[in-house]
Amino acid sequence: MAAVIRPGKESKMNDKLNQERKDLAEFIMTNVIDHVVEAAFCYGESLGVCRTIQRRFENRPVTKYLFPTIQEF
């Protein structure tokens, strides 16, 4: 008889645990993972922009003035 009654209590306990797990998973997804993904995305975008700026700087035309040197004795 106890075996018949016990599964009913366990199912309520399991339902409560499953609901708590779902709530915890939702909390982690919305408050932790989304912020981490957003930060990583922003960092990646900034790296791309920095590399573009660096490439433009390296390939810029540079005017070099050449002065002849005269040795004076």
PDB file with SEQRES, HELIX, SHEET and CRYST1 records, atoms N, CA, C and O in Angstrom:
SEQRES   1 A   73  MET ALA ALA VAL ILE ARG PRO GLY LYS GLU SER LYS MET          
SEQRES   2 A   73  ASN ASP LYS LEU ASN GLN GLU ARG LYS ASP LEU ALA GLU          
SEQRES   3 A   73  PHE ILE MET THR ASN VAL ILE ASP HIS VAL VAL GLU ALA          
SEQRES   4 A   73  ALA PHE CYS TYR GLY GLU SER LEU GLY VAL CYS ARG THR          
SEQRES   5 A   73  ILE GLN ARG ARG PHE GLU ASN ARG PRO VAL THR LYS TYR          
SEQRES   6 A   73  LEU PHE PRO THR ILE GLN GLU PHE                              
HELIX    1 AA1 ALA A    2  ILE A   28  1                                  27    
HELIX    2 AA2 MET A   29  ILE A   33  3                                   5    
HELIX    3 AA3 ASP A   34  GLU A   58  1                                  25    
CRYST1    1.000    1.000    1.000  90.00  90.00  90.00 P 1           1          
ATOM      1  N   MET A   1       0.823  -1.188   0.000  1.00  0.00           N  
ATOM      2  CA  MET A   1       0.000   0.000   0.000  1.00  0.00           C  
ATOM      3  C   MET A   1       0.870   1.257   0.000  1.00  0.00           C  
ATOM      4  O   MET A   1       0.541   2.230  -0.678  1.00  0.00           O  
ATOM      5  N   ALA A   2       1.972   1.251   0.747  1.00  0.00           N  
ATOM      6  CA  ALA A   2       2.842   2.413   0.804  1.00  0.00           C  
ATOM      7  C   ALA A   2       3.479   2.683  -0.552  1.00  0.00           C  
ATOM      8  O   ALA A   2       3.754   3.833  -0.895  1.00  0.00           O  
ATOM      9  N   ALA A   3       3.712   1.634  -1.317  1.00  0.00           N  
ATOM     10  CA  ALA A   3       4.313   1.801  -2.641  1.00  0.00           C  
ATOM     11  C   ALA A   3       3.353   2.488  -3.591  1.00  0.00           C  
ATOM     12  O   ALA A   3       3.791   3.182  -4.508  1.00  0.00           O  
ATOM     13  N   VAL A   4       2.085   2.317  -3.400  1.00  0.00           N  
ATOM     14  CA  VAL A   4       1.098   2.946  -4.267  1.00  0.00           C  
ATOM     15  C   VAL A   4       0.961   4.429  -3.931  1.00  0.00           C  
ATOM     16  O   VAL A   4       0.831   5.245  -4.843  1.00  0.00           O  
ATOM     17  N   ILE A   5       0.985   4.795  -2.675  1.00  0.00           N  
ATOM     18  CA  ILE A   5       0.829   6.192  -2.258  1.00  0.00           C  
ATOM     19  C   ILE A   5       2.104   6.988  -2.518  1.00  0.00           C  
ATOM     20  O   ILE A   5       2.039   8.157  -2.900  1.00  0.00           O  
ATOM     21  N   ARG A   6       3.234   6.378  -2.317  1.00  0.00           N  
ATOM     22  CA  ARG A   6       4.521   7.078  -2.424  1.00  0.00           C  
ATOM     23  C   ARG A   6       4.766   7.695  -3.819  1.00  0.00           C  
ATOM     24  O   ARG A   6       5.229   8.834  -3.865  1.00  0.00           O  
ATOM     25  N   PRO A   7       4.495   7.039  -4.937  1.00  0.00           N  
ATOM     26  CA  PRO A   7       4.751   7.665  -6.231  1.00  0.00           C  
ATOM     27  C   PRO A   7       3.982   8.972  -6.423  1.00  0.00           C  
ATOM     28  O   PRO A   7       4.468   9.863  -7.120  1.00  0.00           O  
ATOM     29  N   GLY A   8       2.817   9.109  -5.837  1.00  0.00           N  
ATOM     30  CA  GLY A   8       2.063  10.358  -5.943  1.00  0.00           C  
ATOM     31  C   GLY A   8       2.804  11.509  -5.290  1.00  0.00           C  
ATOM     32  O   GLY A   8       2.839  12.602  -5.855  1.00  0.00           O  
ATOM     33  N   LYS A   9       3.394  11.309  -4.131  1.00  0.00           N  
ATOM     34  CA  LYS A   9       4.152  12.343  -3.454  1.00  0.00           C  
ATOM     35  C   LYS A   9       5.438  12.661  -4.215  1.00  0.00           C  
ATOM     36  O   LYS A   9       5.843  13.818  -4.319  1.00  0.00           O  
ATOM     37  N   GLU A  10       6.070  11.613  -4.743  1.00  0.00           N  
ATOM     38  CA  GLU A  10       7.303  11.835  -5.491  1.00  0.00           C  
ATOM     39  C   GLU A  10       7.037  12.603  -6.782  1.00  0.00           C  
ATOM     40  O   GLU A  10       7.859  13.412  -7.212  1.00  0.00           O  
ATOM     41  N   SER A  11       5.890  12.345  -7.393  1.00  0.00           N  
ATOM     42  CA  SER A  11       5.598  13.055  -8.637  1.00  0.00           C  
ATOM     43  C   SER A  11       5.390  14.548  -8.369  1.00  0.00           C  
ATOM     44  O   SER A  11       5.779  15.386  -9.183  1.00  0.00           O  
ATOM     45  N   LYS A  12       4.776  14.879  -7.228  1.00  0.00           N  
ATOM     46  CA  LYS A  12       4.630  16.295  -6.871  1.00  0.00           C  
ATOM     47  C   LYS A  12       6.004  16.903  -6.601  1.00  0.00           C  
ATOM     48  O   LYS A  12       6.281  18.038  -6.990  1.00  0.00           O  
ATOM     49  N   MET A  13       6.849  16.142  -5.939  1.00  0.00           N  
ATOM     50  CA  MET A  13       8.196  16.616  -5.644  1.00  0.00           C  
ATOM     51  C   MET A  13       8.989  16.776  -6.936  1.00  0.00           C  
ATOM     52  O   MET A  13       9.697  17.767  -7.120  1.00  0.00           O  
ATOM     53  N   ASN A  14       8.868  15.804  -7.825  1.00  0.00           N  
ATOM     54  CA  ASN A  14       9.570  15.883  -9.109  1.00  0.00           C  
ATOM     55  C   ASN A  14       9.068  17.042  -9.949  1.00  0.00           C  
ATOM     56  O   ASN A  14       9.859  17.719 -10.606  1.00  0.00           O  
ATOM     57  N   ASP A  15       7.748  17.282  -9.936  1.00  0.00           N  
ATOM     58  CA  ASP A  15       7.204  18.415 -10.681  1.00  0.00           C  
ATOM     59  C   ASP A  15       7.762  19.735 -10.149  1.00  0.00           C  
ATOM     60  O   ASP A  15       8.100  20.638 -10.915  1.00  0.00           O  
ATOM     61  N   LYS A  16       7.850  19.828  -8.823  1.00  0.00           N  
ATOM     62  CA  LYS A  16       8.388  21.041  -8.215  1.00  0.00           C  
ATOM     63  C   LYS A  16       9.869  21.214  -8.571  1.00  0.00           C  
ATOM     64  O   LYS A  16      10.306  22.319  -8.892  1.00  0.00           O  
ATOM     65  N   LEU A  17      10.633  20.129  -8.513  1.00  0.00           N  
ATOM     66  CA  LEU A  17      12.051  20.183  -8.874  1.00  0.00           C  
ATOM     67  C   LEU A  17      12.230  20.533 -10.350  1.00  0.00           C  
ATOM     68  O   LEU A  17      13.099  21.332 -10.700  1.00  0.00           O  
ATOM     69  N   ASN A  18      11.417  19.942 -11.203  1.00  0.00           N  
ATOM     70  CA  ASN A  18      11.505  20.255 -12.629  1.00  0.00           C  
ATOM     71  C   ASN A  18      11.173  21.716 -12.905  1.00  0.00           C  
ATOM     72  O   ASN A  18      11.816  22.357 -13.737  1.00  0.00           O  
ATOM     73  N   GLN A  19      10.181  22.238 -12.213  1.00  0.00           N  
ATOM     74  CA  GLN A  19       9.822  23.645 -12.389  1.00  0.00           C  
ATOM     75  C   GLN A  19      10.948  24.563 -11.902  1.00  0.00           C  
ATOM     76  O   GLN A  19      11.252  25.572 -12.539  1.00  0.00           O  
ATOM     77  N   GLU A  20      11.560  24.208 -10.775  1.00  0.00           N  
ATOM     78  CA  GLU A  20      12.685  24.997 -10.263  1.00  0.00           C  
ATOM     79  C   GLU A  20      13.869  24.939 -11.222  1.00  0.00           C  
ATOM     80  O   GLU A  20      14.548  25.944 -11.432  1.00  0.00           O  
ATOM     81  N   ARG A  21      14.118  23.781 -11.797  1.00  0.00           N  
ATOM     82  CA  ARG A  21      15.203  23.657 -12.783  1.00  0.00           C  
ATOM     83  C   ARG A  21      14.925  24.514 -14.014  1.00  0.00           C  
ATOM     84  O   ARG A  21      15.823  25.174 -14.536  1.00  0.00           O  
ATOM     85  N   LYS A  22      13.680  24.500 -14.471  1.00  0.00           N  
ATOM     86  CA  LYS A  22      13.318  25.331 -15.626  1.00  0.00           C  
ATOM     87  C   LYS A  22      13.496  26.812 -15.303  1.00  0.00           C  
ATOM     88  O   LYS A  22      14.012  27.577 -16.118  1.00  0.00           O  
ATOM     89  N   ASP A  23      13.064  27.208 -14.105  1.00  0.00           N  
ATOM     90  CA  ASP A  23      13.217  28.606 -13.695  1.00  0.00           C  
ATOM     91  C   ASP A  23      14.686  29.000 -13.606  1.00  0.00           C  
ATOM     92  O   ASP A  23      15.072  30.087 -14.038  1.00  0.00           O  
ATOM     93  N   LEU A  24      15.507  28.110 -13.043  1.00  0.00           N  
ATOM     94  CA  LEU A  24      16.939  28.382 -12.934  1.00  0.00           C  
ATOM     95  C   LEU A  24      17.584  28.458 -14.315  1.00  0.00           C  
ATOM     96  O   LEU A  24      18.411  29.336 -14.564  1.00  0.00           O  
ATOM     97  N   ALA A  25      17.217  27.556 -15.207  1.00  0.00           N  
ATOM     98  CA  ALA A  25      17.767  27.569 -16.567  1.00  0.00           C  
ATOM     99  C   ALA A  25      17.367  28.850 -17.290  1.00  0.00           C  
ATOM    100  O   ALA A  25      18.180  29.440 -18.002  1.00  0.00           O  
ATOM    101  N   GLU A  26      16.134  29.279 -17.113  1.00  0.00           N  
ATOM    102  CA  GLU A  26      15.674  30.524 -17.746  1.00  0.00           C  
ATOM    103  C   GLU A  26      16.421  31.724 -17.168  1.00  0.00           C  
ATOM    104  O   GLU A  26      16.809  32.628 -17.908  1.00  0.00           O  
ATOM    105  N   PHE A  27      16.623  31.739 -15.862  1.00  0.00           N  
ATOM    106  CA  PHE A  27      17.362  32.821 -15.213  1.00  0.00           C  
ATOM    107  C   PHE A  27      18.787  32.896 -15.742  1.00  0.00           C  
ATOM    108  O   PHE A  27      19.286  33.978 -16.054  1.00  0.00           O  
ATOM    109  N   ILE A  28      19.441  31.738 -15.842  1.00  0.00           N  
ATOM    110  CA  ILE A  28      20.824  31.704 -16.340  1.00  0.00           C  
ATOM    111  C   ILE A  28      20.877  32.175 -17.784  1.00  0.00           C  
ATOM    112  O   ILE A  28      21.776  32.927 -18.158  1.00  0.00           O  
ATOM    113  N   MET A  29      19.923  31.740 -18.601  1.00  0.00           N  
ATOM    114  CA  MET A  29      19.918  32.147 -20.008  1.00  0.00           C  
ATOM    115  C   MET A  29      19.719  33.650 -20.152  1.00  0.00           C  
ATOM    116  O   MET A  29      20.416  34.292 -20.937  1.00  0.00           O  
ATOM    117  N   THR A  30      18.779  34.216 -19.406  1.00  0.00           N  
ATOM    118  CA  THR A  30      18.465  35.636 -19.584  1.00  0.00           C  
ATOM    119  C   THR A  30      19.471  36.552 -18.905  1.00  0.00           C  
ATOM    120  O   THR A  30      19.780  37.616 -19.442  1.00  0.00           O  
ATOM    121  N   ASN A  31      19.988  36.178 -17.752  1.00  0.00           N  
ATOM    122  CA  ASN A  31      20.839  37.097 -16.996  1.00  0.00           C  
ATOM    123  C   ASN A  31      22.327  36.850 -17.135  1.00  0.00           C  
ATOM    124  O   ASN A  31      23.123  37.759 -16.902  1.00  0.00           O  
ATOM    125  N   VAL A  32      22.722  35.648 -17.507  1.00  0.00           N  
ATOM    126  CA  VAL A  32      24.151  35.352 -17.573  1.00  0.00           C  
ATOM    127  C   VAL A  32      24.598  35.161 -19.017  1.00  0.00           C  
ATOM    128  O   VAL A  32      25.453  35.894 -19.513  1.00  0.00           O  
ATOM    129  N   ILE A  33      24.023  34.190 -19.676  1.00  0.00           N  
ATOM    130  CA  ILE A  33      24.498  33.806 -21.013  1.00  0.00           C  
ATOM    131  C   ILE A  33      24.272  34.931 -22.014  1.00  0.00           C  
ATOM    132  O   ILE A  33      25.153  35.220 -22.824  1.00  0.00           O  
ATOM    133  N   ASP A  34      23.103  35.569 -21.972  1.00  0.00           N  
ATOM    134  CA  ASP A  34      22.841  36.651 -22.924  1.00  0.00           C  
ATOM    135  C   ASP A  34      23.843  37.784 -22.771  1.00  0.00           C  
ATOM    136  O   ASP A  34      24.286  38.352 -23.770  1.00  0.00           O  
ATOM    137  N   HIS A  35      24.209  38.124 -21.539  1.00  0.00           N  
ATOM    138  CA  HIS A  35      25.174  39.201 -21.314  1.00  0.00           C  
ATOM    139  C   HIS A  35      26.574  38.791 -21.771  1.00  0.00           C  
ATOM    140  O   HIS A  35      27.318  39.610 -22.311  1.00  0.00           O  
ATOM    141  N   VAL A  36      26.927  37.540 -21.558  1.00  0.00           N  
ATOM    142  CA  VAL A  36      28.238  37.057 -21.987  1.00  0.00           C  
ATOM    143  C   VAL A  36      28.322  37.064 -23.511  1.00  0.00           C  
ATOM    144  O   VAL A  36      29.331  37.485 -24.078  1.00  0.00           O  
ATOM    145  N   VAL A  37      27.267  36.600 -24.173  1.00  0.00           N  
ATOM    146  CA  VAL A  37      27.254  36.573 -25.631  1.00  0.00           C  
ATOM    147  C   VAL A  37      27.299  37.994 -26.184  1.00  0.00           C  
ATOM    148  O   VAL A  37      28.007  38.256 -27.156  1.00  0.00           O  
ATOM    149  N   GLU A  38      26.558  38.905 -25.581  1.00  0.00           N  
ATOM    150  CA  GLU A  38      26.558  40.298 -26.036  1.00  0.00           C  
ATOM    151  C   GLU A  38      27.939  40.927 -25.852  1.00  0.00           C  
ATOM    152  O   GLU A  38      28.412  41.641 -26.736  1.00  0.00           O  
ATOM    153  N   ALA A  39      28.583  40.676 -24.731  1.00  0.00           N  
ATOM    154  CA  ALA A  39      29.925  41.221 -24.493  1.00  0.00           C  
ATOM    155  C   ALA A  39      30.929  40.647 -25.481  1.00  0.00           C  
ATOM    156  O   ALA A  39      31.775  41.377 -25.997  1.00  0.00           O  
ATOM    157  N   ALA A  40      30.844  39.352 -25.751  1.00  0.00           N  
ATOM    158  CA  ALA A  40      31.760  38.731 -26.714  1.00  0.00           C  
ATOM    159  C   ALA A  40      31.521  39.278 -28.112  1.00  0.00           C  
ATOM    160  O   ALA A  40      32.476  39.496 -28.858  1.00  0.00           O  
ATOM    161  N   PHE A  41      30.274  39.501 -28.477  1.00  0.00           N  
ATOM    162  CA  PHE A  41      29.952  40.055 -29.786  1.00  0.00           C  
ATOM    163  C   PHE A  41      30.514  41.464 -29.927  1.00  0.00           C  
ATOM    164  O   PHE A  41      31.114  41.799 -30.948  1.00  0.00           O  
ATOM    165  N   CYS A  42      30.319  42.285 -28.905  1.00  0.00           N  
ATOM    166  CA  CYS A  42      30.837  43.661 -28.939  1.00  0.00           C  
ATOM    167  C   CYS A  42      32.363  43.665 -29.009  1.00  0.00           C  
ATOM    168  O   CYS A  42      32.944  44.478 -29.729  1.00  0.00           O  
ATOM    169  N   TYR A  43      33.013  42.776 -28.277  1.00  0.00           N  
ATOM    170  CA  TYR A  43      34.474  42.685 -28.307  1.00  0.00           C  
ATOM    171  C   TYR A  43      34.957  42.277 -29.693  1.00  0.00           C  
ATOM    172  O   TYR A  43      35.933  42.831 -30.199  1.00  0.00           O  
ATOM    173  N   GLY A  44      34.285  41.319 -30.306  1.00  0.00           N  
ATOM    174  CA  GLY A  44      34.641  40.886 -31.650  1.00  0.00           C  
ATOM    175  C   GLY A  44      34.469  42.001 -32.668  1.00  0.00           C  
ATOM    176  O   GLY A  44      35.310  42.185 -33.549  1.00  0.00           O  
ATOM    177  N   GLU A  45      33.378  42.742 -32.543  1.00  0.00           N  
ATOM    178  CA  GLU A  45      33.160  43.874 -33.443  1.00  0.00           C  
ATOM    179  C   GLU A  45      34.242  44.923 -33.271  1.00  0.00           C  
ATOM    180  O   GLU A  45      34.715  45.487 -34.258  1.00  0.00           O  
ATOM    181  N   SER A  46      34.640  45.195 -32.040  1.00  0.00           N  
ATOM    182  CA  SER A  46      35.676  46.200 -31.814  1.00  0.00           C  
ATOM    183  C   SER A  46      37.019  45.735 -32.369  1.00  0.00           C  
ATOM    184  O   SER A  46      37.796  46.548 -32.868  1.00  0.00           O  
ATOM    185  N   LEU A  47      37.303  44.420 -32.285  1.00  0.00           N  
ATOM    186  CA  LEU A  47      38.534  43.889 -32.877  1.00  0.00           C  
ATOM    187  C   LEU A  47      38.538  44.087 -34.389  1.00  0.00           C  
ATOM    188  O   LEU A  47      39.559  44.456 -34.970  1.00  0.00           O  
ATOM    189  N   GLY A  48      37.404  43.841 -35.016  1.00  0.00           N  
ATOM    190  CA  GLY A  48      37.301  44.038 -36.461  1.00  0.00           C  
ATOM    191  C   GLY A  48      37.528  45.484 -36.848  1.00  0.00           C  
ATOM    192  O   GLY A  48      38.232  45.767 -37.817  1.00  0.00           O  
ATOM    193  N   VAL A  49      36.935  46.402 -36.098  1.00  0.00           N  
ATOM    194  CA  VAL A  49      37.108  47.830 -36.371  1.00  0.00           C  
ATOM    195  C   VAL A  49      38.556  48.247 -36.159  1.00  0.00           C  
ATOM    196  O   VAL A  49      39.103  49.005 -36.960  1.00  0.00           O  
ATOM    197  N   CYS A  50      39.185  47.763 -35.087  1.00  0.00           N  
ATOM    198  CA  CYS A  50      40.588  48.106 -34.808  1.00  0.00           C  
ATOM    199  C   CYS A  50      41.503  47.599 -35.910  1.00  0.00           C  
ATOM    200  O   CYS A  50      42.435  48.298 -36.308  1.00  0.00           O  
ATOM    201  N   ARG A  51      41.257  46.409 -36.402  1.00  0.00           N  
ATOM    202  CA  ARG A  51      42.090  45.862 -37.471  1.00  0.00           C  
ATOM    203  C   ARG A  51      41.914  46.663 -38.762  1.00  0.00           C  
ATOM    204  O   ARG A  51      42.879  46.879 -39.495  1.00  0.00           O  
ATOM    205  N   THR A  52      40.706  47.096 -39.037  1.00  0.00           N  
ATOM    206  CA  THR A  52      40.476  47.922 -40.222  1.00  0.00           C  
ATOM    207  C   THR A  52      41.216  49.248 -40.104  1.00  0.00           C  
ATOM    208  O   THR A  52      41.844  49.699 -41.063  1.00  0.00           O  
ATOM    209  N   ILE A  53      41.145  49.869 -38.944  1.00  0.00           N  
ATOM    210  CA  ILE A  53      41.847  51.138 -38.723  1.00  0.00           C  
ATOM    211  C   ILE A  53      43.353  50.937 -38.841  1.00  0.00           C  
ATOM    212  O   ILE A  53      44.039  51.754 -39.455  1.00  0.00           O  
ATOM    213  N   GLN A  54      43.878  49.849 -38.255  1.00  0.00           N  
ATOM    214  CA  GLN A  54      45.306  49.574 -38.332  1.00  0.00           C  
ATOM    215  C   GLN A  54      45.741  49.347 -39.773  1.00  0.00           C  
ATOM    216  O   GLN A  54      46.791  49.840 -40.183  1.00  0.00           O  
ATOM    217  N   ARG A  55      44.952  48.609 -40.546  1.00  0.00           N  
ATOM    218  CA  ARG A  55      45.283  48.342 -41.943  1.00  0.00           C  
ATOM    219  C   ARG A  55      45.309  49.641 -42.744  1.00  0.00           C  
ATOM    220  O   ARG A  55      46.201  49.840 -43.569  1.00  0.00           O  
ATOM    221  N   ARG A  56      44.345  50.519 -42.512  1.00  0.00           N  
ATOM    222  CA  ARG A  56      44.325  51.816 -43.205  1.00  0.00           C  
ATOM    223  C   ARG A  56      45.545  52.652 -42.827  1.00  0.00           C  
ATOM    224  O   ARG A  56      46.135  53.322 -43.674  1.00  0.00           O  
ATOM    225  N   PHE A  57      45.917  52.606 -41.551  1.00  0.00           N  
ATOM    226  CA  PHE A  57      47.082  53.371 -41.106  1.00  0.00           C  
ATOM    227  C   PHE A  57      48.360  52.839 -41.752  1.00  0.00           C  
ATOM    228  O   PHE A  57      49.222  53.617 -42.161  1.00  0.00           O  
ATOM    229  N   GLU A  58      48.482  51.517 -41.844  1.00  0.00           N  
ATOM    230  CA  GLU A  58      49.686  50.931 -42.424  1.00  0.00           C  
ATOM    231  C   GLU A  58      49.792  51.209 -43.918  1.00  0.00           C  
ATOM    232  O   GLU A  58      50.901  51.307 -44.442  1.00  0.00           O  
ATOM    233  N   ASN A  59      48.681  51.338 -44.606  1.00  0.00           N  
ATOM    234  CA  ASN A  59      48.689  51.520 -46.057  1.00  0.00           C  
ATOM    235  C   ASN A  59      48.485  52.972 -46.481  1.00  0.00           C  
ATOM    236  O   ASN A  59      48.223  53.239 -47.654  1.00  0.00           O  
ATOM    237  N   ARG A  60      48.599  53.893 -45.564  1.00  0.00           N  
ATOM    238  CA  ARG A  60      48.386  55.295 -45.903  1.00  0.00           C  
ATOM    239  C   ARG A  60      49.578  55.814 -46.709  1.00  0.00           C  
ATOM    240  O   ARG A  60      50.702  55.342 -46.536  1.00  0.00           O  
ATOM    241  N   PRO A  61      49.333  56.777 -47.581  1.00  0.00           N  
ATOM    242  CA  PRO A  61      50.467  57.356 -48.305  1.00  0.00           C  
ATOM    243  C   PRO A  61      51.258  58.270 -47.369  1.00  0.00           C  
ATOM    244  O   PRO A  61      50.687  59.096 -46.657  1.00  0.00           O  
ATOM    245  N   VAL A  62      52.554  58.110 -47.383  1.00  0.00           N  
ATOM    246  CA  VAL A  62      53.407  58.916 -46.528  1.00  0.00           C  
ATOM    247  C   VAL A  62      54.335  59.730 -47.422  1.00  0.00           C  
ATOM    248  O   VAL A  62      55.034  59.178 -48.270  1.00  0.00           O  
ATOM    249  N   THR A  63      54.336  61.025 -47.230  1.00  0.00           N  
ATOM    250  CA  THR A  63      55.222  61.892 -47.984  1.00  0.00           C  
ATOM    251  C   THR A  63      56.531  62.009 -47.234  1.00  0.00           C  
ATOM    252  O   THR A  63      56.574  62.445 -46.083  1.00  0.00           O  
ATOM    253  N   LYS A  64      57.581  61.617 -47.899  1.00  0.00           N  
ATOM    254  CA  LYS A  64      58.899  61.707 -47.278  1.00  0.00           C  
ATOM    255  C   LYS A  64      59.693  62.778 -48.020  1.00  0.00           C  
ATOM    256  O   LYS A  64      59.847  62.730 -49.241  1.00  0.00           O  
ATOM    257  N   TYR A  65      60.169  63.703 -47.287  1.00  0.00           N  
ATOM    258  CA  TYR A  65      60.966  64.765 -47.875  1.00  0.00           C  
ATOM    259  C   TYR A  65      62.428  64.351 -47.834  1.00  0.00           C  
ATOM    260  O   TYR A  65      62.955  63.978 -46.786  1.00  0.00           O  
ATOM    261  N   LEU A  66      63.071  64.422 -48.987  1.00  0.00           N  
ATOM    262  CA  LEU A  66      64.480  64.061 -49.063  1.00  0.00           C  
ATOM    263  C   LEU A  66      65.302  65.336 -49.178  1.00  0.00           C  
ATOM    264  O   LEU A  66      65.061  66.151 -50.068  1.00  0.00           O  
ATOM    265  N   PHE A  67      66.239  65.508 -48.314  1.00  0.00           N  
ATOM    266  CA  PHE A  67      67.122  66.660 -48.333  1.00  0.00           C  
ATOM    267  C   PHE A  67      68.529  66.176 -48.674  1.00  0.00           C  
ATOM    268  O   PHE A  67      69.031  65.238 -48.055  1.00  0.00           O  
ATOM    269  N   PRO A  68      69.154  66.802 -49.640  1.00  0.00           N  
ATOM    270  CA  PRO A  68      70.536  66.412 -49.907  1.00  0.00           C  
ATOM    271  C   PRO A  68      71.443  66.917 -48.796  1.00  0.00           C  
ATOM    272  O   PRO A  68      71.264  68.018 -48.274  1.00  0.00           O  
ATOM    273  N   THR A  69      72.369  66.130 -48.466  1.00  0.00           N  
ATOM    274  CA  THR A  69      73.307  66.546 -47.426  1.00  0.00           C  
ATOM    275  C   THR A  69      74.611  66.970 -48.071  1.00  0.00           C  
ATOM    276  O   THR A  69      75.117  66.328 -48.992  1.00  0.00           O  
ATOM    277  N   ILE A  70      75.122  68.034 -47.577  1.00  0.00           N  
ATOM    278  CA  ILE A  70      76.411  68.542 -48.064  1.00  0.00           C  
ATOM    279  C   ILE A  70      77.379  68.478 -46.907  1.00  0.00           C  
ATOM    280  O   ILE A  70      77.124  68.987 -45.815  1.00  0.00           O  
ATOM    281  N   GLN A  71      78.474  67.850 -47.175  1.00  0.00           N  
ATOM    282  CA  GLN A  71      79.476  67.751 -46.130  1.00  0.00           C  
ATOM    283  C   GLN A  71      80.328  69.013 -46.179  1.00  0.00           C  
ATOM    284  O   GLN A  71      80.828  69.405 -47.233  1.00  0.00           O  
ATOM    285  N   GLU A  72      80.474  69.610 -45.067  1.00  0.00           N  
ATOM    286  CA  GLU A  72      81.312  70.803 -44.971  1.00  0.00           C  
ATOM    287  C   GLU A  72      82.543  70.463 -44.162  1.00  0.00           C  
ATOM    288  O   GLU A  72      82.463  69.918 -43.061  1.00  0.00           O  
ATOM    289  N   PHE A  73      83.676  70.797 -44.734  1.00  0.00           N  
ATOM    290  CA  PHE A  73      84.939  70.541 -44.032  1.00  0.00           C  
ATOM    291  C   PHE A  73      85.473  71.801 -43.460  1.00  0.00           C  
ATOM    292  O   PHE A  73      86.531  71.794 -42.830  1.00  0.00           O  
TER     293      PHE A  73                                                      
END                                                                             
